[in-house]
């Protein structure tokens, strides 16, 4: 079993939306970039929605997200896991990131979207009661992981668009 560590958040003072994954997979850890697996749909979706697609350099993609007030982080700070699958995370090894500090430092974040079930479940199980945020809306979106193949890219993009695009549909994804 390997102890794996998450990355620092992609965030700045303009952030109003936070996208939370669970823990970077092997490809992301090797590249030191969020969602680096070539079949992960995150960057293609961000490309469609915000022009932050995989054709851009990583720094340009993250800057584009920040220009749209979108921050990215993971629920888990570290855990023990063999491979990349969320199902391989040893629950007793989980240490979460410091959300009390994050929300204190970035108080304008008012919407949080979980990239898949593991991120949502881990946040609710390990963070929610310790860091109550009644002013923040939370919603789970379909995982962008290639392991989550029950939805195709178009369906995932529609769900993410409904949540992240400004307008009446914002925050409505569950």
C-alpha positions in Angstrom: 0.0 0.0 0.0 1.1 3.5 -0.8 0.6 6.7 1.2 -0.6 9.3 -1.3 -0.7 13.1 -0.8 -3.0 15.6 -2.5 -1.9 18.9 -4.0 -2.3 22.5 -2.9 -5.5 24.0 -4.0 -5.9 26.0 -7.2 -7.6 29.1 -5.6 -7.4 32.8 -5.4 -9.4 35.6 -3.8 -11.9 35.7 -6.7 -13.1 32.1 -6.1 -16.8 31.7 -5.6 -17.0 28.0 -6.8 -15.0 25.1 -5.4 -14.7 21.8 -7.3 -13.6 19.0 -5.0 -12.2 15.7 -6.1 -11.3 12.8 -3.7 -7.5 12.2 -4.3 -5.3 12.4 -7.4 -4.7 9.2 -9.3 -1.4 7.8 -10.4 -1.2 9.9 -13.6 -2.0 13.1 -11.8 0.5 12.4 -9.0 3.2 11.6 -11.6 2.5 14.8 -13.5 1.8 16.9 -10.4 -1.4 18.2 -12.0 -5.0 17.8 -11.2 -6.9 15.4 -13.6 -3.8 14.5 -15.7 -5.1 11.1 -16.8 -5.6 11.5 -20.6 -9.0 9.8 -20.4 -10.3 11.9 -17.5 -13.1 14.2 -18.8 -12.4 17.1 -16.4 -10.2 19.2 -18.7 -12.3 18.4 -21.9 -15.4 19.6 -20.0 -13.6 22.7 -18.7 -12.5 23.3 -22.3 -16.1 23.2 -23.5 -17.4 25.4 -20.7 -14.6 27.9 -20.2 -11.9 27.4 -22.8 -9.7 25.6 -20.3 -9.2 22.5 -22.4 -6.3 20.1 -22.5 -4.8 21.8 -25.6 -3.7 24.6 -23.2 -0.7 24.3 -21.0 -1.6 23.3 -17.4 -0.8 26.8 -16.0 -3.0 28.4 -18.7 -5.9 26.0 -17.9 -5.8 26.7 -14.2 -5.5 30.5 -14.8 -8.6 30.2 -17.1 -10.6 28.5 -14.3 -9.5 31.1 -11.8 -10.6 33.8 -14.2 -14.1 32.2 -14.0 -13.9 32.2 -10.2 -13.5 28.4 -10.0 -11.1 26.8 -7.5 -10.1 23.2 -7.5 -9.0 21.0 -4.6 -9.4 17.5 -3.1 -11.3 16.4 0.0 -8.4 14.2 1.1 -5.0 15.5 2.1 -3.5 12.0 2.3 -4.6 8.4 2.5 -3.3 4.9 1.8 -4.3 3.5 -1.5 -3.0 0.9 -4.0 -3.5 2.1 -7.6 -5.8 5.0 -8.5 -9.3 3.8 -7.8 -11.3 5.5 -5.0 -12.6 2.1 -4.0 -9.0 1.2 -3.0 -8.7 4.0 -0.4 -8.2 2.6 3.1 -10.9 4.5 5.1 -8.9 4.3 8.3 -6.0 6.1 6.7 -7.9 9.2 5.5 -6.7 12.6 6.6 -8.8 15.5 5.1 -7.6 18.9 3.9 -8.1 21.9 6.2 -11.4 23.2 5.0 -11.9 25.5 8.0 -8.8 27.4 6.9 -9.8 27.4 3.2 -13.2 28.8 3.8 -11.8 31.4 6.3 -9.2 32.5 3.7 -11.6 32.5 0.8 -15.0 33.5 2.2 -16.6 34.3 -1.1 -16.8 30.6 -2.0 -20.5 29.9 -1.8 -20.9 26.8 -4.1 -19.1 23.5 -3.8 -19.4 20.8 -6.4 -18.1 17.3 -5.7 -16.4 15.5 -8.6 -18.1 12.1 -8.0 -19.5 10.1 -5.1 -16.3 9.4 -3.2 -15.5 13.2 -2.9 -19.1 13.9 -1.7 -19.2 11.0 0.7 -15.8 11.7 2.2 -16.7 15.4 2.7 -20.0 14.5 4.4 -18.4 11.9 6.5 -15.2 13.6 7.7 -15.7 17.4 7.2 -19.3 18.5 7.2 -20.0 18.5 10.9 -16.5 19.9 11.8 -16.9 22.8 9.4 -20.5 23.9 9.2 -21.2 26.3 6.3 -24.9 27.1 6.2 -24.3 29.8 3.4 -22.6 27.3 1.0 -24.5 25.2 -1.5 -23.2 21.7 -2.1 -24.0 19.3 -5.0 -22.5 16.1 -6.4 -21.7 16.0 -10.1 -20.9 12.9 -12.2 -17.3 11.8 -11.8 -15.0 12.8 -14.6 -12.9 9.7 -14.0 -12.5 7.3 -16.8 -13.5 4.6 -14.3 -17.0 6.2 -14.2 -18.1 5.0 -17.7 -21.9 4.9 -17.1 -22.2 8.4 -18.6 -20.5 9.5 -21.8 -18.6 12.8 -22.3 -21.7 14.7 -23.6 -23.8 13.6 -20.6 -21.1 14.6 -18.2 -20.6 17.9 -19.9 -24.4 18.7 -19.7 -24.4 17.9 -16.0 -21.4 20.0 -15.3 -22.6 22.9 -17.5 -25.9 23.0 -15.7 -24.1 23.4 -12.4 -21.2 25.6 -13.3 -22.6 28.0 -15.9 -24.0 31.2 -14.5 -27.8 31.5 -14.6 -30.9 29.9 -13.2 -29.6 26.4 -13.5 -26.6 27.1 -11.3 -26.4 24.9 -8.2 -29.3 22.7 -9.3 -27.3 19.5 -9.9 -27.6 16.8 -7.3 
